[in-house]
Amino acid sequence: MNTEADNRNIFNDLCIVYPTCGRPDLLIKSISMLWKNSVLPGQIIVIDQSQCDTTKVALSKLNNKCIIHIPSTEKGLSRARNLGIQSSQAPLIGFLDDDCMPFSDWVSNIQTATEDHAKSHVWIGEDIHVKDDVPEYDPLDRIVYEFSFSGKNDPWRIGPTGGNSVFRRSAFDDVGLFDPLLGQGSDFPGAEDGDMIYRVMKNNLKVTFTNTIQCFHLDWRNGEQEIRNGYNYGLGVGAMLAKFFYKKDFYPMTTILLQRFIIKFLKVPLCLITGDKFGYRQNLKWSQGIIKGFCNWPR
């Protein structure tokens, strides 16, 4: 990995925040792909919630002065992102999960998107899920697909892909930071990005999806892990629904649940009838998670 920027342009307004916990191999792979970009970010902040020094040691071998390693004893994806926001002064905060591998034009396309959609406060990119390793891909073949929303909307119409996103710092001034009770590693391990995007749009700030900001998302979980992860996501969704319900905002319950997630409940008997055992278990766990998340949200 080249640790120097050579003659490449630096997008100094952009800081990339990596939350990570005990996955140094994935993290280094992602950072290495980020560093192959034709345009580089001004700063990379790694929020490390690992219980040992393996991530710190792996980063030290890169010998890259642009990378700031911040160990944290707190747990949870939202807490890591919040610490990254607070640790940077950049006007644009980009988030990459350690299992997301950015394309070679990722930073340059962020720069273009923030210029072309200058009235937006958030830009959500596209994840391309792959099972094993990153395949060869020519970004020049891309057909550009972009749209924007503001006001009360279903955030899952835009993704949301918290692990491949860019926020104006001012958005957090307007709506607050990520909810620490939501997201992987927290009490309700999911929907922290849906919650955040909903709050941004509800505040009449524009959110833009663009498939020019692309990552490969490594699907490293096996079938059983996917089922457990579906339950975790369900917990987060149910908690998010309850959060706004108890604030007397009924849009998530009356619209987002019915249009987006009620299908999980309906698929349970359907999969049972058709003999789809995996689909039955997956949708059952999702449904159970939503119910439990809603019921257990602190009032």
NORVEN-V991147 format. One record per residue. N is the residue number from 1. RES is the residue in one letter. PHI is phi in whole degrees, -180 to 180 (NA if undefined). OMEGA is omega in degrees with one decimal (* if undefined). Layout:
BEGIN
N&RES&PHI&OMEGA, N&RES&PHI&OMEGA
END
This chain:
BEGIN
1&M&NA&174.1, 2&N&-70&-179.2, 3&T&-89&178.5, 4&E&-101&-176.1, 5&A&-80&-177.4, 6&D&56&178.7, 7&N&-104&-178.2, 8&R&-74&177.7, 9&N&-72&177.6, 10&I&-115&175.5, 11&F&-91&-170.7, 12&N&-67&179.8, 13&D&-74&-172.6, 14&L&-110&171.3, 15&C&-115&178.5, 16&I&-101&178.5, 17&V&-109&175.4, 18&Y&-110&166.7, 19&P&-81&179.1, 20&T&-151&178.9, 21&C&-153&172.8, 22&G&69&179.5, 23&R&-132&-174.7, 24&P&-62&-178.5, 25&D&-64&178.2, 26&L&-65&-178.4, 27&L&-60&-178.8, 28&I&-64&177.9, 29&K&-62&-179.7, 30&S&-67&179.7, 31&I&-63&179.0, 32&S&-63&177.2, 33&M&-70&176.0, 34&L&-61&-176.4, 35&W&-75&174.9, 36&K&-84&-178.0, 37&N&-64&178.4, 38&S&-71&173.0, 39&V&-121&-175.8, 40&L&-110&175.2, 41&P&-73&179.5, 42&G&-69&-174.6, 43&Q&-157&173.6, 44&I&-125&178.7, 45&I&-115&176.7, 46&V&-105&175.5, 47&I&-95&-169.3, 48&D&-106&178.3, 49&Q&-100&-179.7, 50&S&-66&-179.5, 51&Q&-92&177.6, 52&C&-137&-172.7, 53&D&-96&-174.3, 54&T&-63&179.0, 55&T&-69&178.4, 56&K&-59&179.5, 57&V&-64&-179.7, 58&A&-62&179.3, 59&L&-68&-179.2, 60&S&-64&179.3, 61&K&-70&176.6, 62&L&-72&178.9, 63&N&51&-176.4, 64&N&-110&-176.0, 65&K&-71&178.8, 66&C&-79&-176.8, 67&I&-96&175.9, 68&I&-108&-179.8, 69&H&-99&-179.7, 70&I&-122&175.8, 71&P&-73&-179.0, 72&S&-142&176.6, 73&T&-86&176.6, 74&E&-74&179.4, 75&K&-121&175.7, 76&G&117&-178.6, 77&L&-61&-178.7, 78&S&-64&178.9, 79&R&-63&178.0, 80&A&-66&178.9, 81&R&-64&-179.7, 82&N&-64&177.9, 83&L&-65&176.7, 84&G&-64&177.3, 85&I&-61&-177.3, 86&Q&-71&-176.6, 87&S&-93&-178.9, 88&S&-124&175.7, 89&Q&-107&-176.4, 90&A&-66&178.5, 91&P&-72&178.6, 92&L&-124&179.7, 93&I&-115&176.5, 94&G&-102&179.3, 95&F&-118&172.3, 96&L&-129&170.1, 97&D&-77&-174.9, 98&D&-70&175.9, 99&D&-101&175.8, 100&C&-108&-175.4, 101&M&-110&-174.2, 102&P&-71&176.5, 103&F&-69&-175.9, 104&S&-70&177.7, 105&D&-110&-173.9, 106&W&-60&-176.5, 107&V&-70&-179.4, 108&S&-63&178.6, 109&N&-75&170.7, 110&I&-64&178.8, 111&Q&-60&179.4, 112&T&-66&-177.9, 113&A&-64&-179.7, 114&T&-70&175.2, 115&E&-84&-177.8, 116&D&-70&179.8, 117&H&-119&-171.8, 118&A&-67&179.9, 119&K&-87&178.5, 120&S&-79&175.3, 121&H&-109&179.3, 122&V&-140&174.8, 123&W&-126&-179.3, 124&I&-106&179.4, 125&G&-95&-178.1, 126&E&-107&172.2, 127&D&-97&173.1, 128&I&-109&-173.9, 129&H&-79&177.5, 130&V&-132&-173.1, 131&K&-83&-170.1, 132&D&-106&-177.8, 133&D&-122&-177.6, 134&V&-74&-179.8, 135&P&-80&173.0, 136&E&-70&-177.9, 137&Y&-152&179.9, 138&D&-103&-179.6, 139&P&-60&-179.4, 140&L&-67&179.2, 141&D&-81&-172.5, 142&R&-71&169.1, 143&I&-95&-172.4, 144&V&-69&-179.1, 145&Y&-135&-175.2, 146&E&-141&173.4, 147&F&-158&-176.1, 148&S&-134&176.4, 149&F&-139&167.1, 150&S&-150&-174.0, 151&G&81&-178.1, 152&K&-63&-179.3, 153&N&-150&172.5, 154&D&-73&-177.7, 155&P&-65&-179.0, 156&W&-75&170.0, 157&R&-69&-177.6, 158&I&-100&-175.7, 159&G&149&-27.8, 160&P&-77&-179.5, 161&T&-115&-177.4, 162&G&-61&-179.9, 163&G&-81&176.7, 164&N&-150&-171.9, 165&S&-151&178.3, 166&V&-136&-178.7, 167&F&-124&164.3, 168&R&-71&176.7, 169&R&-58&-178.2, 170&S&-63&177.9, 171&A&-63&179.2, 172&F&-71&174.7, 173&D&-64&-176.4, 174&D&-81&-171.9, 175&V&-118&-178.9, 176&G&93&-177.6, 177&L&-85&176.3, 178&F&-64&-179.5, 179&D&-72&-176.0, 180&P&-67&177.6, 181&L&-81&-177.8, 182&L&-112&176.0, 183&G&106&-178.7, 184&Q&-52&179.4, 185&G&87&-177.7, 186&S&-111&-179.9, 187&D&-63&179.7, 188&F&-125&-165.4, 189&P&-79&175.8, 190&G&179&170.3, 191&A&68&177.0, 192&E&-65&178.6, 193&D&-76&175.7, 194&G&-62&177.5, 195&D&-60&-178.2, 196&M&-65&-178.3, 197&I&-65&177.1, 198&Y&-63&179.4, 199&R&-64&178.6, 200&V&-63&-178.6, 201&M&-66&179.2, 202&K&-59&179.1, 203&N&-85&179.1, 204&N&63&171.2, 205&L&-98&-174.2, 206&K&-83&174.5, 207&V&-119&-177.5, 208&T&-117&168.9, 209&F&-97&172.8, 210&T&-143&179.4, 211&N&-83&173.0, 212&T&-78&177.5, 213&I&-94&-169.3, 214&Q&-117&174.0, 215&C&-134&163.2, 216&F&-87&178.2, 217&H&-106&-176.6, 218&L&-76&177.2, 219&D&-87&-174.2, 220&W&-89&-178.7, 221&R&-80&172.7, 222&N&-87&-174.5, 223&G&-59&-179.8, 224&E&-65&178.1, 225&Q&-66&178.0, 226&E&-65&178.7, 227&I&-65&177.9, 228&R&-64&179.6, 229&N&-69&175.0, 230&G&-62&176.2, 231&Y&-62&178.9, 232&N&-62&177.6, 233&Y&-62&177.5, 234&G&-60&176.2, 235&L&-57&-179.9, 236&G&-65&179.6, 237&V&-63&179.3, 238&G&-60&178.7, 239&A&-65&178.2, 240&M&-62&178.7, 241&L&-60&-179.3, 242&A&-67&-178.4, 243&K&-55&-177.4, 244&F&-81&177.3, 245&F&-59&-178.6, 246&Y&-74&172.8, 247&K&-94&179.6, 248&K&66&168.4, 249&D&-103&-172.0, 250&F&-95&-179.3, 251&Y&-59&178.9, 252&P&-58&-178.8, 253&M&-73&-173.6, 254&T&-86&-176.4, 255&T&-119&-175.3, 256&I&-64&179.3, 257&L&-61&-174.9, 258&L&-69&-176.9, 259&Q&-85&-170.6, 260&R&-113&-167.8, 261&F&-116&179.3, 262&I&-64&178.7, 263&I&-61&178.2, 264&K&-61&179.3, 265&F&-68&-177.2, 266&L&-68&-178.3, 267&K&-76&-178.5, 268&V&-61&178.1, 269&P&-69&-179.6, 270&L&-63&179.4, 271&C&-66&178.1, 272&L&-65&-179.3, 273&I&-68&-176.0, 274&T&-84&178.0, 275&G&81&178.1, 276&D&-83&-173.6, 277&K&-66&-179.7, 278&F&-65&179.1, 279&G&-62&177.6, 280&Y&-62&-178.1, 281&R&-66&-178.4, 282&Q&-64&-178.8, 283&N&-72&175.8, 284&L&-64&179.8, 285&K&-66&175.2, 286&W&-56&-176.7, 287&S&-64&178.1, 288&Q&-62&179.1, 289&G&-63&179.4, 290&I&-61&-179.5, 291&I&-63&-177.9, 292&K&-66&178.7, 293&G&-61&179.2, 294&F&-65&-175.6, 295&C&-70&-174.6, 296&N&-94&-179.8, 297&W&-64&-178.8, 298&P&-66&-178.1, 299&R&-89&*
END
